[in-house]
């Protein structure tokens, strides 16, 4: 029992980065005039692609609209969410080479992700989910879904998502770090 209550001190979740009200220091993800654009490489792993599909459904359940899948990683009208895995010749590797994001915090790590905002081409707003490996990217995607208001138990326990008209991203860099165990999972008996 003592060990069970001491675990939250060891395991830390990413600090909140999604806001639901007006904030001048946050990027607009969704409101009446803007919708989220979504970009990922066509060669992305099947598991990551499945998590992206789940995110699209989660975003729709919260906002009532699907994110717009875009062919470029920047957009002059809407904020773009760029998703990728480091070391796969992806847009993430290009952003590291351009020094728009730092790869040193996730390079060579296990199941770690980084979620951050950058300025894209023509000063456009971009949010990047970069994973150290495919599992890291998947955990970053599901953390984003959780923070917009989708319960991790939505599928298993039919927990409905709270509807939101506005979503904002608090500028910064967010991560959970590497997991304490090698493979994470839920086992139902």
BATI-781923 format. One record per residue (C-alpha): residue number from 1; residue in one letter; x, y, z. Coordinates in nm, 3 decimals. Each point is the difference from the previous one (the first is absolute). Example, Ala and Ser with C-alpha at 12.3 -4.5 7.8 and 13.67 -1.06 7.14 Angstrom:
BATI-781923
<nr = 1; rest = A; x = 1.230; y = -0.450; z = 0.780>
<nr = 2; rest = S; x = 0.137; y = 0.344; z = -0.066>
This chain:
BATI-781923
<nr = 1; rest = X; x = 0.000; y = 0.000; z = 0.000>
<nr = 2; rest = X; x = 0.286; y = 0.238; z = 0.082>
<nr = 3; rest = X; x = 0.165; y = -0.072; z = -0.335>
<nr = 4; rest = X; x = -0.326; y = 0.068; z = -0.182>
<nr = 5; rest = X; x = -0.029; y = 0.351; z = 0.145>
<nr = 6; rest = X; x = 0.367; y = 0.085; z = -0.055>
<nr = 7; rest = X; x = -0.009; y = -0.072; z = -0.376>
<nr = 8; rest = X; x = -0.155; y = 0.339; z = -0.093>
<nr = 9; rest = X; x = 0.309; y = 0.168; z = 0.142>
<nr = 10; rest = X; x = 0.220; y = -0.194; z = -0.244>
<nr = 11; rest = X; x = -0.218; y = 0.007; z = -0.312>
<nr = 12; rest = X; x = -0.064; y = 0.348; z = -0.134>
<nr = 13; rest = X; x = -0.244; y = 0.089; z = -0.273>
<nr = 14; rest = X; x = 0.063; y = 0.283; z = -0.241>
<nr = 15; rest = X; x = -0.112; y = 0.328; z = 0.143>
<nr = 16; rest = X; x = -0.322; y = 0.141; z = -0.149>
<nr = 17; rest = X; x = 0.056; y = 0.162; z = -0.339>
<nr = 18; rest = X; x = -0.357; y = 0.027; z = -0.129>
<nr = 19; rest = X; x = -0.214; y = 0.294; z = 0.107>
<nr = 20; rest = X; x = -0.373; y = 0.040; z = -0.059>
<nr = 21; rest = X; x = -0.034; y = 0.376; z = 0.038>
<nr = 22; rest = X; x = 0.148; y = 0.312; z = -0.154>
<nr = 23; rest = X; x = 0.370; y = 0.050; z = 0.069>
<nr = 24; rest = X; x = 0.222; y = 0.243; z = -0.190>
<nr = 25; rest = X; x = 0.310; y = -0.217; z = 0.059>
<nr = 26; rest = X; x = -0.152; y = -0.312; z = -0.156>
<nr = 27; rest = X; x = -0.042; y = -0.125; z = -0.356>
<nr = 28; rest = X; x = -0.352; y = -0.049; z = -0.128>
<nr = 29; rest = X; x = -0.062; y = -0.360; z = -0.095>
<nr = 30; rest = X; x = -0.375; y = 0.022; z = -0.047>
<nr = 31; rest = X; x = -0.259; y = 0.275; z = 0.022>
<nr = 32; rest = X; x = -0.283; y = 0.135; z = -0.220>
<nr = 33; rest = X; x = 0.239; y = 0.118; z = -0.272>
<nr = 34; rest = X; x = 0.286; y = -0.252; z = 0.019>
<nr = 35; rest = X; x = 0.035; y = -0.375; z = -0.018>
<nr = 36; rest = X; x = 0.307; y = -0.215; z = 0.059>
<nr = 37; rest = X; x = 0.208; y = -0.115; z = -0.298>
<nr = 38; rest = X; x = 0.176; y = -0.333; z = 0.033>
<nr = 39; rest = X; x = 0.322; y = -0.103; z = -0.175>
<nr = 40; rest = X; x = 0.195; y = -0.325; z = 0.008>
<nr = 41; rest = X; x = 0.233; y = -0.176; z = -0.243>
<nr = 42; rest = X; x = -0.156; y = -0.249; z = -0.241>
<nr = 43; rest = X; x = 0.259; y = -0.260; z = 0.108>
<nr = 44; rest = X; x = -0.095; y = 0.013; z = 0.368>
<nr = 45; rest = X; x = -0.026; y = -0.327; z = 0.196>
<nr = 46; rest = X; x = -0.339; y = -0.184; z = 0.000>
<nr = 47; rest = X; x = -0.027; y = 0.021; z = 0.380>
<nr = 48; rest = X; x = 0.056; y = 0.377; z = -0.004>
<nr = 49; rest = X; x = -0.251; y = 0.031; z = -0.284>
<nr = 50; rest = X; x = -0.257; y = -0.184; z = 0.211>
<nr = 51; rest = X; x = 0.062; y = 0.240; z = 0.290>
<nr = 52; rest = X; x = -0.040; y = 0.294; z = -0.241>
<nr = 53; rest = X; x = -0.333; y = -0.144; z = -0.114>
<nr = 54; rest = X; x = -0.107; y = -0.031; z = 0.366>
<nr = 55; rest = X; x = 0.107; y = 0.361; z = 0.057>
<nr = 56; rest = X; x = -0.211; y = 0.117; z = -0.295>
<nr = 57; rest = X; x = -0.304; y = -0.174; z = 0.150>
<nr = 58; rest = X; x = 0.080; y = 0.139; z = 0.346>
<nr = 59; rest = X; x = 0.033; y = 0.353; z = -0.138>
<nr = 60; rest = X; x = -0.334; y = -0.042; z = -0.176>
<nr = 61; rest = X; x = -0.168; y = -0.125; z = 0.318>
<nr = 62; rest = X; x = 0.122; y = 0.307; z = 0.192>
<nr = 63; rest = X; x = -0.045; y = 0.275; z = -0.262>
<nr = 64; rest = X; x = -0.251; y = -0.142; z = -0.246>
<nr = 65; rest = X; x = 0.244; y = 0.035; z = -0.292>
<nr = 66; rest = X; x = 0.276; y = -0.216; z = -0.139>
<nr = 67; rest = X; x = 0.351; y = 0.145; z = -0.029>
<nr = 68; rest = X; x = 0.094; y = 0.081; z = -0.358>
<nr = 69; rest = X; x = 0.271; y = -0.233; z = -0.132>
<nr = 70; rest = X; x = 0.243; y = 0.229; z = -0.185>
<nr = 71; rest = X; x = 0.268; y = -0.072; z = -0.259>
<nr = 72; rest = X; x = 0.246; y = 0.248; z = 0.151>
<nr = 73; rest = X; x = 0.116; y = 0.051; z = 0.358>
<nr = 74; rest = X; x = -0.090; y = 0.368; z = 0.016>
<nr = 75; rest = X; x = -0.318; y = 0.186; z = -0.077>
<nr = 76; rest = X; x = -0.062; y = 0.372; z = -0.009>
<nr = 77; rest = X; x = -0.358; y = -0.022; z = 0.130>
<nr = 78; rest = X; x = -0.006; y = -0.273; z = 0.266>
<nr = 79; rest = X; x = 0.236; y = -0.139; z = 0.260>
<nr = 80; rest = X; x = 0.156; y = -0.324; z = -0.124>
<nr = 81; rest = X; x = 0.073; y = -0.305; z = 0.213>
<nr = 82; rest = X; x = 0.308; y = -0.179; z = -0.139>
<nr = 83; rest = X; x = 0.048; y = -0.361; z = 0.112>
<nr = 84; rest = X; x = 0.310; y = -0.211; z = -0.058>
<nr = 85; rest = X; x = 0.273; y = -0.229; z = 0.124>
<nr = 86; rest = X; x = 0.362; y = 0.111; z = 0.031>
<nr = 87; rest = X; x = 0.255; y = -0.188; z = -0.211>
<nr = 88; rest = X; x = -0.239; y = -0.110; z = -0.276>
<nr = 89; rest = X; x = 0.086; y = 0.263; z = -0.265>
<nr = 90; rest = X; x = -0.321; y = 0.175; z = 0.096>
<nr = 91; rest = X; x = -0.100; y = 0.362; z = 0.032>
<nr = 92; rest = X; x = 0.120; y = -0.027; z = 0.363>
<nr = 93; rest = X; x = 0.355; y = -0.062; z = -0.122>
<nr = 94; rest = X; x = -0.031; y = 0.299; z = -0.234>
<nr = 95; rest = X; x = -0.117; y = 0.222; z = 0.288>
<nr = 96; rest = X; x = 0.299; y = -0.113; z = 0.207>
<nr = 97; rest = X; x = 0.241; y = 0.078; z = -0.287>
<nr = 98; rest = X; x = -0.161; y = 0.343; z = -0.038>
<nr = 99; rest = X; x = 0.045; y = 0.050; z = 0.378>
<nr = 100; rest = X; x = -0.373; y = 0.063; z = 0.044>
<nr = 101; rest = X; x = -0.017; y = -0.275; z = 0.263>
<nr = 102; rest = X; x = 0.268; y = -0.163; z = 0.210>
<nr = 103; rest = X; x = 0.043; y = -0.372; z = -0.037>
<nr = 104; rest = X; x = 0.246; y = -0.041; z = 0.285>
<nr = 105; rest = X; x = -0.275; y = -0.055; z = 0.259>
<nr = 106; rest = X; x = -0.154; y = -0.293; z = -0.188>
<nr = 107; rest = X; x = 0.280; y = -0.138; z = -0.218>
<nr = 108; rest = X; x = 0.104; y = -0.343; z = 0.123>
<nr = 109; rest = X; x = -0.273; y = -0.011; z = 0.265>
<nr = 110; rest = X; x = -0.263; y = -0.270; z = 0.040>
<nr = 111; rest = X; x = -0.373; y = 0.073; z = -0.042>
<nr = 112; rest = X; x = 0.045; y = 0.373; z = 0.064>
<nr = 113; rest = X; x = -0.184; y = 0.282; z = -0.171>
<nr = 114; rest = X; x = 0.025; y = 0.374; z = -0.023>
<nr = 115; rest = X; x = -0.295; y = 0.229; z = -0.072>
<nr = 116; rest = X; x = 0.088; y = 0.361; z = -0.080>
<nr = 117; rest = X; x = -0.089; y = 0.302; z = -0.205>
<nr = 118; rest = X; x = 0.219; y = 0.153; z = -0.269>
<nr = 119; rest = X; x = -0.028; y = 0.264; z = -0.267>
<nr = 120; rest = X; x = -0.024; y = -0.148; z = -0.346>
<nr = 121; rest = X; x = 0.053; y = 0.151; z = -0.341>
<nr = 122; rest = X; x = -0.140; y = 0.353; z = -0.032>
<nr = 123; rest = X; x = -0.032; y = 0.020; z = 0.380>
<nr = 124; rest = X; x = -0.281; y = -0.259; z = 0.012>
<nr = 125; rest = X; x = -0.092; y = -0.177; z = 0.325>
<nr = 126; rest = X; x = 0.103; y = -0.364; z = 0.023>
<nr = 127; rest = X; x = -0.031; y = -0.253; z = 0.284>
<nr = 128; rest = X; x = 0.237; y = -0.297; z = -0.025>
<nr = 129; rest = X; x = -0.041; y = -0.344; z = 0.154>
<nr = 130; rest = X; x = 0.339; y = -0.169; z = -0.040>
<nr = 131; rest = X; x = 0.068; y = -0.347; z = 0.134>
<nr = 132; rest = X; x = 0.332; y = -0.166; z = 0.071>
<nr = 133; rest = X; x = -0.149; y = -0.314; z = -0.153>
<nr = 134; rest = X; x = -0.342; y = -0.104; z = -0.126>
<nr = 135; rest = X; x = -0.130; y = -0.074; z = 0.352>
<nr = 136; rest = X; x = 0.117; y = 0.341; z = 0.120>
<nr = 137; rest = X; x = -0.192; y = 0.166; z = -0.283>
<nr = 138; rest = X; x = -0.310; y = -0.206; z = 0.079>
<nr = 139; rest = X; x = 0.016; y = 0.097; z = 0.369>
<nr = 140; rest = X; x = 0.035; y = 0.367; z = -0.102>
<nr = 141; rest = X; x = -0.309; y = -0.023; z = -0.222>
<nr = 142; rest = X; x = -0.208; y = -0.159; z = 0.276>
<nr = 143; rest = X; x = 0.124; y = 0.259; z = 0.253>
<nr = 144; rest = X; x = -0.126; y = 0.271; z = -0.237>
<nr = 145; rest = X; x = -0.339; y = -0.177; z = -0.023>
<nr = 146; rest = X; x = -0.016; y = -0.029; z = 0.378>
<nr = 147; rest = X; x = 0.073; y = 0.368; z = 0.046>
<nr = 148; rest = X; x = -0.267; y = 0.117; z = -0.246>
<nr = 149; rest = X; x = -0.251; y = -0.186; z = 0.216>
<nr = 150; rest = X; x = -0.015; y = -0.364; z = -0.110>
<nr = 151; rest = X; x = 0.024; y = -0.250; z = 0.283>
<nr = 152; rest = X; x = 0.255; y = -0.281; z = -0.041>
<nr = 153; rest = X; x = -0.295; y = -0.224; z = 0.090>
<nr = 154; rest = X; x = -0.225; y = 0.129; z = -0.280>
<nr = 155; rest = X; x = 0.023; y = -0.327; z = -0.191>
<nr = 156; rest = X; x = -0.010; y = -0.246; z = 0.291>
<nr = 157; rest = X; x = -0.254; y = 0.172; z = 0.225>
<nr = 158; rest = X; x = -0.197; y = 0.216; z = -0.248>
<nr = 159; rest = X; x = 0.108; y = 0.320; z = 0.175>
<nr = 160; rest = X; x = -0.137; y = 0.285; z = -0.214>
<nr = 161; rest = X; x = 0.220; y = 0.293; z = -0.100>
<nr = 162; rest = X; x = -0.101; y = 0.345; z = 0.119>
<nr = 163; rest = X; x = -0.089; y = 0.227; z = -0.293>
<nr = 164; rest = X; x = 0.221; y = 0.309; z = -0.037>
<nr = 165; rest = X; x = -0.037; y = 0.294; z = -0.237>
<nr = 166; rest = X; x = 0.349; y = 0.138; z = 0.056>
<nr = 167; rest = X; x = 0.331; y = -0.177; z = 0.034>
<nr = 168; rest = X; x = 0.327; y = 0.184; z = 0.061>
<nr = 169; rest = X; x = 0.357; y = -0.128; z = 0.031>
<nr = 170; rest = X; x = 0.208; y = 0.156; z = 0.277>
<nr = 171; rest = X; x = 0.336; y = 0.080; z = -0.159>
<nr = 172; rest = X; x = 0.289; y = -0.208; z = 0.127>
<nr = 173; rest = X; x = 0.165; y = -0.343; z = -0.012>
<nr = 174; rest = X; x = -0.174; y = -0.294; z = 0.167>
<nr = 175; rest = X; x = 0.099; y = -0.361; z = 0.065>
<nr = 176; rest = X; x = -0.050; y = -0.288; z = 0.240>
<nr = 177; rest = X; x = 0.355; y = -0.125; z = -0.029>
<nr = 178; rest = X; x = 0.099; y = -0.362; z = -0.041>
<nr = 179; rest = X; x = -0.215; y = -0.263; z = 0.172>
<nr = 180; rest = X; x = 0.130; y = -0.173; z = 0.311>
<nr = 181; rest = X; x = -0.076; y = -0.343; z = -0.149>
<nr = 182; rest = X; x = 0.104; y = -0.136; z = -0.338>
<nr = 183; rest = X; x = -0.344; y = -0.076; z = -0.146>
<nr = 184; rest = X; x = -0.317; y = 0.165; z = 0.121>
<nr = 185; rest = X; x = -0.343; y = -0.153; z = -0.033>
<nr = 186; rest = X; x = -0.337; y = -0.073; z = 0.152>
<nr = 187; rest = X; x = -0.084; y = -0.357; z = 0.081>
<nr = 188; rest = X; x = -0.362; y = -0.090; z = 0.062>
<nr = 189; rest = X; x = -0.069; y = -0.332; z = 0.175>
